[in-house]
C-alpha cells in the first residue's frame, strides 16, 4: 500500500542519514557491508523507539541489502548475518460492551459526517473488519437488506461478513443522506469525504479519536479503529463463538493470530 511504501522509504532514509553521519569517509559499498555500522544503527534506534519499530526498520534494511546483493551492487549480504529482535506480545486494548454502546450512541446523527462516523463505528464493531478494508468498500459490496458486506482483505482475498441490525440501520441512514448527485450504485466508494471522494484511513482515525475522547474522556485516548476489531472478536468469544469462526470473520491466515 502507499502507506507501507511511505514508511519503508522513511526507514531507509533514516538509515542513510546515520551512515552519512557516521561513515562519510567510507565508499558506499563499504558502508553498506559494514556489520558494525548496522549494529550501531540498531543500537541507536533501540534507545529511541519501540522494539516493533526497530524490527520493522531492520526488516526493510535486510530486504534492501538482499536486493543489492542479488543485483551485484554489493559483495556481502549482511541480511544473513543479523537476526530480527523478537517482538513483545502485548495484549491489545479491548473496550467493554457498555463502553462501545456509550461511544456509538453518543455520536449525534444530525449531519452527514456524523452519520458517516456512526456507520463506520457500527461496521467496525459489527464485522471486526480492518479500517483499511472498510475504506475500500463500494456500493456493490454491501447489501443492507440482507445484512451482508463483501470485504477484500490481505492478499486481495474476499470474505462475506454478516452485519448486525444496528449496523444495517446506521448504514441505511448514512446512505439515505448522501446527496442525490452522488451515485449510489456501481463501484463508487461507500464512505466519502467532504469533496465526495473516497475517505482516507487517516481521516477516519482522526474522527474516531475525536469522538472517543469527547464521549469516553480519558479512556477514549486508547481507542483506535483496531480497538473495535479486537472488541468485536473478544465479545464474540465471550458469547460462545468458536475461534475458527472468529478467525474466518477477521480474515486471519493463522489461528495463532486470532488467539
VOPAGU-2260 file (C-alpha; in pm, 1 decimal, decimal comma):
REM VOPAGU-2260
SITE   aa  ch    i         X         Y         Z
SITE  UNK   A    0       0,0       0,0       0,0
SITE  UNK   A    1     103,2     364,7     -34,8
SITE  UNK   A    2     121,7     389,2     344,6
SITE  UNK   A    3     362,2      92,8     362,6
SITE  UNK   A    4     582,6     229,3      82,7
SITE  UNK   A    5     596,2     566,4     258,0
SITE  UNK   A    6     707,8     404,8     586,3
SITE  UNK   A    7     966,9     185,7     412,0
SITE  UNK   A    8    1119,2     490,5     244,7
SITE  UNK   A    9    1133,5     671,0     581,3
SITE  UNK   A   10    1314,3     372,1     735,2
SITE  UNK   A   11    1575,1     360,9     459,0
SITE  UNK   A   12    1630,2     735,8     470,5
SITE  UNK   A   13    1682,1     714,1     847,0
SITE  UNK   A   14    1949,8     451,7     793,6
SITE  UNK   A   15    2117,1     650,9     512,9
SITE  UNK   A   16    2132,2     960,6     734,1
SITE  UNK   A   17    2303,1     753,3    1001,6
SITE  UNK   A   18    2559,1     621,6     750,7
SITE  UNK   A   19    2627,5     972,3     620,5
SITE  UNK   A   20    2681,2    1093,6     974,6
SITE  UNK   A   21    2898,9     805,7    1096,3
SITE  UNK   A   22    3083,4     687,7     785,1
SITE  UNK   A   23    3129,6     978,7     545,1
SITE  UNK   A   24    3484,5     864,4     473,8
SITE  UNK   A   25    3377,2     519,4     352,2
SITE  UNK   A   26    3269,4     440,6      -6,6
SITE  UNK   A   27    2905,6     335,2     -47,0
SITE  UNK   A   28    2983,3     -35,7     -85,4
SITE  UNK   A   29    3186,8     -44,0     235,2
SITE  UNK   A   30    2920,6     145,0     430,1
SITE  UNK   A   31    2650,4     -95,6     319,1
SITE  UNK   A   32    2852,2    -406,6     409,0
SITE  UNK   A   33    2986,1    -293,4     747,9
SITE  UNK   A   34    2822,4    -509,4    1014,5
SITE  UNK   A   35    2942,7    -286,0    1299,1
SITE  UNK   A   36    2772,2      14,0    1142,8
SITE  UNK   A   37    2442,8    -170,3    1106,3
SITE  UNK   A   38    2457,3    -291,3    1467,1
SITE  UNK   A   39    2542,1      60,6    1584,7
SITE  UNK   A   40    2239,8     195,0    1395,2
SITE  UNK   A   41    2009,1     -63,2    1552,1
SITE  UNK   A   42    2151,4      12,9    1896,0
SITE  UNK   A   43    2088,3     383,9    1849,1
SITE  UNK   A   44    1733,9     321,8    1724,3
SITE  UNK   A   45    1658,3      89,3    2017,9
SITE  UNK   A   46    1716,4     379,2    2259,2
SITE  UNK   A   47    1460,5     594,2    2079,2
SITE  UNK   A   48    1187,8     360,4    1952,0
SITE  UNK   A   49     977,4      58,5    2045,5
SITE  UNK   A   50    1116,6    -284,0    1963,1
SITE  UNK   A   51     849,1    -333,9    1696,2
SITE  UNK   A   52     966,2     -18,3    1513,5
SITE  UNK   A   53    1330,4    -129,3    1524,4
SITE  UNK   A   54    1229,3    -474,5    1398,4
SITE  UNK   A   55    1045,2    -317,9    1106,0
SITE  UNK   A   56    1343,6     -96,2    1020,9
SITE  UNK   A   57    1577,3    -395,8    1023,4
SITE  UNK   A   58    1335,2    -595,8     809,8
SITE  UNK   A   59    1328,8    -315,6     549,7
SITE  UNK   A   60    1708,5    -284,3     551,8
SITE  UNK   A   61    1751,1    -661,9     518,4
SITE  UNK   A   62    1520,1    -663,0     217,6
SITE  UNK   A   63    1712,3    -374,9      59,5
SITE  UNK   A   64    2051,3    -542,5     118,4
SITE  UNK   A   65    1924,5    -870,4     -22,0
SITE  UNK   A   66    1813,6    -685,4    -334,9
SITE  UNK   A   67    2150,8    -508,0    -372,6
SITE  UNK   A   68    2336,2    -837,6    -329,5
SITE  UNK   A   69    2116,4   -1010,6    -585,3
SITE  UNK   A   70    2178,7    -725,9    -832,8
SITE  UNK   A   71    2555,0    -746,1    -780,2
SITE  UNK   A   72    2580,9    -398,7    -625,0
SITE  UNK   A   73    2742,9    -531,6    -305,2
SITE  UNK   A   74    2961,3    -837,7    -242,4
SITE  UNK   A   75    2834,5    -934,1     104,1
SITE  UNK   A   76    2477,6    -985,9     216,0
SITE  UNK   A   77    2453,8    -859,1     574,9
SITE  UNK   A   78    2091,8    -976,0     585,3
SITE  UNK   A   79    2216,1   -1328,6     658,2
SITE  UNK   A   80    2436,9   -1218,2     947,1
SITE  UNK   A   81    2185,6   -1038,7    1166,9
SITE  UNK   A   82    1850,7   -1153,3    1306,3
SITE  UNK   A   83    1534,4    -963,4    1389,1
SITE  UNK   A   84    1470,2    -891,3    1758,9
SITE  UNK   A   85    1175,3   -1086,5    1893,6
SITE  UNK   A   86     876,9    -856,4    1940,4
SITE  UNK   A   87     691,5    -826,1    2269,4
SITE  UNK   A   88     343,2    -975,7    2250,2
SITE  UNK   A   89     123,3    -719,4    2419,3
SITE  UNK   A   90    -245,8    -788,4    2463,3
SITE  UNK   A   91    -448,8    -543,3    2253,6
SITE  UNK   A   92    -676,0    -287,4    2417,5
SITE  UNK   A   93   -1038,9    -400,8    2430,4
SITE  UNK   A   94   -1342,9    -192,9    2520,8
SITE  UNK   A   95   -1618,4    -322,0    2744,9
SITE  UNK   A   96   -1953,2    -366,2    2573,7
SITE  UNK   A   97   -2103,1     -77,0    2768,0
SITE  UNK   A   98   -1816,7     146,3    2651,2
SITE  UNK   A   99   -1880,3      52,7    2287,5
SITE  UNK   A  100   -2251,6     123,2    2327,3
SITE  UNK   A  101   -2186,9     452,7    2506,8
SITE  UNK   A  102   -1945,5     562,3    2233,5
SITE  UNK   A  103   -2164,9     474,4    1936,2
SITE  UNK   A  104   -2485,2     600,2    2099,8
SITE  UNK   A  105   -2305,5     921,9    2195,7
SITE  UNK   A  106   -2232,7    1018,3    1836,5
SITE  UNK   A  107   -2508,5    1252,8    1713,7
SITE  UNK   A  108   -2662,9    1183,2    1375,0
SITE  UNK   A  109   -2760,5    1530,6    1260,4
SITE  UNK   A  110   -2508,3    1584,0     978,4
SITE  UNK   A  111   -2377,9    1360,5     701,1
SITE  UNK   A  112   -2031,0    1343,1     859,2
SITE  UNK   A  113   -2181,2    1245,2    1194,9
SITE  UNK   A  114   -2387,8     975,4    1026,1
SITE  UNK   A  115   -2073,7     855,7     848,6
SITE  UNK   A  116   -1886,6     833,2    1181,1
SITE  UNK   A  117   -2171,9     638,0    1337,8
SITE  UNK   A  118   -2195,8     399,1    1040,2
SITE  UNK   A  119   -1818,1     345,4    1041,3
SITE  UNK   A  120   -1815,1     257,4    1411,6
SITE  UNK   A  121   -2112,4      24,1    1377,3
SITE  UNK   A  122   -1949,5    -152,0    1080,5
SITE  UNK   A  123   -1611,9    -189,0    1255,0
SITE  UNK   A  124   -1773,5    -333,4    1567,0
SITE  UNK   A  125   -2032,8    -549,2    1391,4
SITE  UNK   A  126   -1792,3    -711,9    1145,0
SITE  UNK   A  127   -1446,5    -682,6    1301,2
SITE  UNK   A  128   -1301,7    -568,5     969,0
SITE  UNK   A  129    -983,7    -363,4     938,2
SITE  UNK   A  130   -1013,9      11,5     875,6
SITE  UNK   A  131    -809,4     -35,6     556,3
SITE  UNK   A  132   -1073,0    -284,1     437,1
SITE  UNK   A  133   -1358,5     -54,3     532,0
SITE  UNK   A  134   -1244,4     240,8     319,5
SITE  UNK   A  135   -1228,5      14,3      11,7
SITE  UNK   A  136   -1594,9     -87,7      33,1
SITE  UNK   A  137   -1812,8      18,3    -260,8
SITE  UNK   A  138   -2190,9      26,4    -301,9
SITE  UNK   A  139   -2162,6    -301,6    -493,6
SITE  UNK   A  140   -2003,0    -466,8    -189,1
SITE  UNK   A  141   -2284,4    -402,2      53,8
SITE  UNK   A  142   -2636,5    -542,4      76,8
SITE  UNK   A  143   -2809,8    -360,0     359,9
SITE  UNK   A  144   -3135,8    -550,4     315,3
SITE  UNK   A  145   -2969,8    -891,7     352,6
SITE  UNK   A  146   -2721,3    -759,7     607,3
SITE  UNK   A  147   -2409,9    -870,3     416,3
SITE  UNK   A  148   -2087,0    -695,4     318,8
SITE  UNK   A  149   -1809,9    -821,5      91,2
SITE  UNK   A  150   -1461,5    -738,7     216,2
SITE  UNK   A  151   -1127,9    -758,2      36,5
SITE  UNK   A  152    -858,5    -846,0     286,3
SITE  UNK   A  153    -484,5    -900,5     270,1
SITE  UNK   A  154    -367,5   -1069,2     -48,4
SITE  UNK   A  155    -689,7    -944,8    -213,7
SITE  UNK   A  156    -880,2   -1234,8     -56,6
SITE  UNK   A  157   -1254,8   -1180,8     -32,0
SITE  UNK   A  158   -1484,1   -1277,3     251,1
SITE  UNK   A  159   -1855,9   -1221,9     306,4
SITE  UNK   A  160   -1947,9   -1091,1     652,0
SITE  UNK   A  161   -2290,2   -1056,4     815,0
SITE  UNK   A  162   -2389,4    -724,8     975,2
SITE  UNK   A  163   -2599,1    -671,4    1285,1
SITE  UNK   A  164   -2930,9    -484,5    1265,7
SITE  UNK   A  165   -2792,8    -173,4    1441,3
SITE  UNK   A  166   -2519,3    -163,7    1178,8
SITE  UNK   A  167   -2769,2    -205,5     896,7
SITE  UNK   A  168   -2977,5      81,2    1034,2
SITE  UNK   A  169   -2677,0     316,4    1067,6
SITE  UNK   A  170   -2553,4     242,6     714,7
SITE  UNK   A  171   -2901,4     286,9     567,3
SITE  UNK   A  172   -2930,9     622,2     746,2
SITE  UNK   A  173   -2593,5     729,8     607,8
SITE  UNK   A  174   -2666,7     618,4     250,1
SITE  UNK   A  175   -3005,4     794,2     253,3
SITE  UNK   A  176   -2829,4    1117,8     350,0
SITE  UNK   A  177   -2566,7    1108,9      72,8
SITE  UNK   A  178   -2653,9    1376,7    -188,2
SITE  UNK   A  179   -2855,5    1252,7    -485,2
SITE  UNK   A  180   -2581,9    1377,9    -720,8
SITE  UNK   A  181   -2352,5    1105,2    -589,1
SITE  UNK   A  182   -2414,2     765,0    -748,3
SITE  UNK   A  183   -2534,9     503,9    -500,3
SITE  UNK   A  184   -2482,7     217,8    -740,0
SITE  UNK   A  185   -2182,5      58,5    -905,7
SITE  UNK   A  186   -1820,2      59,2    -790,0
SITE  UNK   A  187   -1833,4     402,1    -622,4
SITE  UNK   A  188   -1684,8     422,6    -269,5
SITE  UNK   A  189   -1937,4     383,3      10,7
SITE  UNK   A  190   -1767,9     620,4     255,3
SITE  UNK   A  191   -1688,1     965,0     117,7
SITE  UNK   A  192   -1501,9    1274,7     233,9
SITE  UNK   A  193   -1624,8    1636,0     210,0
SITE  UNK   A  194   -1522,2    1650,6    -156,8
SITE  UNK   A  195   -1730,2    1344,1    -243,9
SITE  UNK   A  196   -1421,5    1123,2    -288,7
SITE  UNK   A  197   -1317,3     805,7    -108,0
SITE  UNK   A  198   -1241,3     894,2     253,8
SITE  UNK   A  199    -889,4     818,8     378,3
SITE  UNK   A  200    -790,1     591,7     665,5
SITE  UNK   A  201    -621,7     884,3     841,9
SITE  UNK   A  202    -937,7    1096,1     830,2
SITE  UNK   A  203   -1147,5     818,7     985,0
SITE  UNK   A  204    -881,5     757,3    1250,8
SITE  UNK   A  205    -889,7    1125,6    1349,4
SITE  UNK   A  206   -1271,0    1131,9    1354,4
SITE  UNK   A  207   -1289,6     821,2    1569,1
SITE  UNK   A  208   -1030,7     951,1    1815,8
SITE  UNK   A  209   -1215,9    1283,6    1842,3
SITE  UNK   A  210   -1547,2    1118,5    1934,6
SITE  UNK   A  211   -1382,7     862,0    2163,0
SITE  UNK   A  212   -1211,1    1129,6    2372,7
SITE  UNK   A  213   -1517,7    1354,8    2367,7
SITE  UNK   A  214   -1756,3    1078,7    2480,1
SITE  UNK   A  215   -1539,2     844,5    2688,9
SITE  UNK   A  216   -1297,1    1100,2    2831,7
SITE  UNK   A  217    -951,9     968,6    2925,3
SITE  UNK   A  218   -1045,7     612,3    2831,9
SITE  UNK   A  219   -1102,8     732,4    2475,8
SITE  UNK   A  220    -733,4     805,0    2421,5
SITE  UNK   A  221    -672,9     430,0    2388,7
SITE  UNK   A  222    -944,0     378,8    2128,4
SITE  UNK   A  223    -845,1     322,0    1764,9
SITE  UNK   A  224   -1014,0     150,9    1469,0
SITE  UNK   A  225    -829,5    -168,5    1563,7
SITE  UNK   A  226    -981,3    -147,6    1912,4
SITE  UNK   A  227   -1322,8    -214,4    1754,7
SITE  UNK   A  228   -1177,7    -519,6    1575,8
SITE  UNK   A  229   -1035,7    -664,0    1898,2
SITE  UNK   A  230   -1350,4    -578,2    2093,8
SITE  UNK   A  231   -1572,1    -745,7    1832,4
SITE  UNK   A  232   -1367,0   -1065,5    1848,4
SITE  UNK   A  233   -1342,4   -1067,6    2228,8
SITE  UNK   A  234   -1714,6   -1010,1    2279,5
SITE  UNK   A  235   -1800,0   -1284,1    2027,1
SITE  UNK   A  236   -1569,7   -1526,3    2208,2
SITE  UNK   A  237   -1726,6   -1436,5    2542,9
SITE  UNK   A  238   -2068,8   -1524,7    2397,9
SITE  UNK   A  239   -1962,6   -1868,1    2281,1
SITE  UNK   A  240   -1831,4   -1816,0    1926,5
SITE  UNK   A  241   -1553,5   -2055,3    1828,9
SITE  UNK   A  242   -1200,8   -1943,7    1743,6
SITE  UNK   A  243   -1230,3   -2088,6    1392,2
SITE  UNK   A  244   -1541,9   -1882,3    1321,7
SITE  UNK   A  245   -1375,5   -1569,5    1458,6
SITE  UNK   A  246   -1064,5   -1643,9    1250,5
SITE  UNK   A  247   -1279,0   -1661,9     936,9
SITE  UNK   A  248   -1465,7   -1343,8    1029,8
SITE  UNK   A  249   -1143,0   -1146,3    1086,4
SITE  UNK   A  250    -967,7   -1288,7     781,6
SITE  UNK   A  251    -664,3   -1419,2     972,2
SITE  UNK   A  252    -434,6   -1662,2     790,4
SITE  UNK   A  253    -320,8   -1821,6    1117,4
SITE  UNK   A  254    -528,5   -1929,2    1415,5
SITE  UNK   A  255    -236,1   -1820,1    1635,9
SITE  UNK   A  256    -300,9   -1458,2    1533,2
SITE  UNK   A  257    -665,3   -1494,1    1634,4
SITE  UNK   A  258    -567,1   -1645,5    1968,5
